Structures are given as structure tokens and as C-alpha cells.
Amino acid sequence: MSSNRYPVHGAGLGLRRSLMSSLADQTIQPVNFWEVAPENWIGVGGRHGKFFHELTEKFPFICHGLSLSIGGPSPLDEAFLQRLKRFLKEHQIRYYSEHLSYCSDDGHLYDLLPIPFTEEAVHYVADRIRRVQDILEQRIAMENVSYYAAPGKKMEELDFIQAVLQEADCDLLLDVNNIYVNSTNHRYDAETFLRQLPAERIRYIHVAGHYQEAEDLIVDTHGADVIDPVWQLLEKAYRHFGVIPTLLERDFNLPPLVELLGEVEIIRALQSKYSDQSNDLIQHG
């Protein structure tokens, strides 16, 4: 295992436009990298576009897409992929990831829907991921997503993820909160699931907050603070895999930047705690 397989390092934060005024006159020390949805920035000009370009020159950036719809029935939007390719190059984006889900069917559905856990879906999705990688001329990562129903299920979620990663020969964006959400909603052990994911394919981690609808139902919202059991699951990930670059997602109900940075500091503290173990894994991996 080598540390140079990661596109970034340390603790990151999702960049939202409401945060940009806070960044204008300062360097945010606790944030090692930033993440944006490329759909929100491709073609943006004017003051926002200029400032975004200044930020990408100053900080490492990665992109996490929203509209690829890798499991959708419609053909891949190859015109979008060509625009994305130019955007990634223009801003020296370190990495690109997407959701292992779909969000379109003759129009955008404005939600991330689960791909049926079937062998047929594995082949279909893997073929589309390979095509995306060919167009972009780079490897991409797919994120394990939260889901609330499993229509047409013929295999377990874990087996489906592993099969797609293997057949597509792509990487994994490990979302720790989504594992916690799914483990509650679908009644499985989160740590057991986590430990069976392929360590060699993990490129970075997401951590986020959620909404507890009921004792046995959690909704993945990215609109609240990260709760202790999710932090504990992140710590278990570091214990098992070594320290991996980790990003805090917060999409709405945004608190002041200083409060978000407090959660970023929790990531950094956990990474520091397990950094010696990671060095051992690298030396003996």
C-alpha cells in the first residue's frame, strides 16, 4: 500500500458558494483540499468564475459529480463528459468521482435512485463506467450511496459494489455516513460491511450528517452535524485501512464556517491518531 495512490491528503471540505465570501481574505489552514460539483461551476464566468479560478490555483480540488446517472437507462451524455474533461484540465482538478446510482430517465429526476442489485446491472454499469474513464482518460471513483428500497434485488449491496468495482476496474469513494445510514435502514452490521470493502480501490472518504426520521429510519441529508456513531465508524475505517483523505460534506443548513472547520478538525485529529499505523501499513504493504 502506497500513500501516493491518493489524489489528495488530509482533511477536506465541500465548497459551497455561501462559503466563498469567508474565503476571500484568508487562507483556511485546517482544510487540505476542497470538493465541488462540476455541474455547478462549468461555464460559470464573471466574479464567481474568476474567484473560483483563483481558488483552484491556490488549493487542491477534487470534483464529485451529480448528473452522470451511471445506472440510468438513457445514453451517457458524452457532450457533457467532453465539457467535464476540459473543466478538469483547466482547473487542475486532482480527481473525479460520481454516485453509484442514477438520476435521470428522459429528464433529470433530482434524486439519486438505487440501481437494482443484479448481475445484469453490474455488467451494464461497469460498461458505462469504462466508457467514462476512456473519454476522460483517467480513472474515476464511484461512491456507495444511501438507499431506502432495493427493487429487483438479486444480490447483496456489498456484492454488487464489489462486482462493479472489479468489472469496471474503477475506484471507490467510501462514504462512511452512507454505510451507517444503510446499516440502520436495512439492518446489517456497519463495521462488518466496511471491513469487506476493497482497500486497494479506496481513493478518499466522505463523512456527513443525516436526519433521524425514526428509530429504524435515517434519511441521508448532509444537513446536520456528524453524529458520534459516524465518527466512530470513520475511526474504525482508519484503524482497518490506515489514514485516507477524508472530506466533510454539508449541503444545507450551513453553519458559520468556523463551526464547519471544527468538524474538519475532528477529521484531522483522528487522522493524526492513526498516522503512525498508516506509515506501518505503507512500509509493510
Steps between C-alpha positions, in 0.01 A plus 500: 500500500641837398395846615555643153193317372284768659423808285498730804589472868367603837156646575277669245176696480229535236506851354163679486452846354375630834845423642692689235476841665664350809791381288564824317754648741648204677676168459306225674771300671300197620372422147744298290273467197160610370228320307242642259230366272628580150143556376484805727812659352540399136441811291480737797659834419507844650601569859416149624687333215807717553509432874449129446800497264706678765403236755588207273841656443554529876349177640475135391151427362306185421163471325200295606241481224122512528358431154693216336216255580732204455219250559233681300325365190584801280824509298799660668519875439831496315477870413492573873795268554705695245416826682588332828833383360591856402388632839709245692806592296444877515481500879756225561239296688674217684221243469142433390236284666132426452213313664431131444136582424290667235316832481346524153250336268413727207557790738669573831324343800671718763574204723754218515317173448635151572617277218344151522745261666516251211768340282348670195534839667863426592589444133299802383647739754857371467487548123385861544770572760768367266366728225517802732858414596592466132353841415655677799827306458521443874373269770194610692348396833143393564338576835297250700163672536219503753175336388161434653369214285668233288271428204585186303772399747672171413831554681619679813606865491858414594528235228357743246752773587792258492391356165463843336839618625666181378338484155533873429850513649417830668554643846281547806394818677417361843210682664507405868171673579323309223618171651362608837170613346456180299603278791222653709234502229579150370613345827857387444823551692679811377850399606473156339390666175782755521773244554400302191545789258812480278764716668712530186218679314415766762620844389334724757220505757185704555353568843175689557196556718149362456145519634359237738141459379427207733691245705534276196502766225776750423488744209832602345472880489850651538318765698616441857809443712671161481384282790727300730423153353605626155822647641559164668448320169749736334749416776443129431571566132835659590576214737430244229625674182741758637452876462318595180422855378158592640255772407216653702179544298245762601241599238246711689426642847853630468641631829770768513826389342670484840257226608564298184872535562443354847374180336790505254728515804337183636601327177855631536520385862389147407745493212780609729407226747537232234782648290764274655294195414468624141876532472534141616246387240689685227834355600371143523228518231 
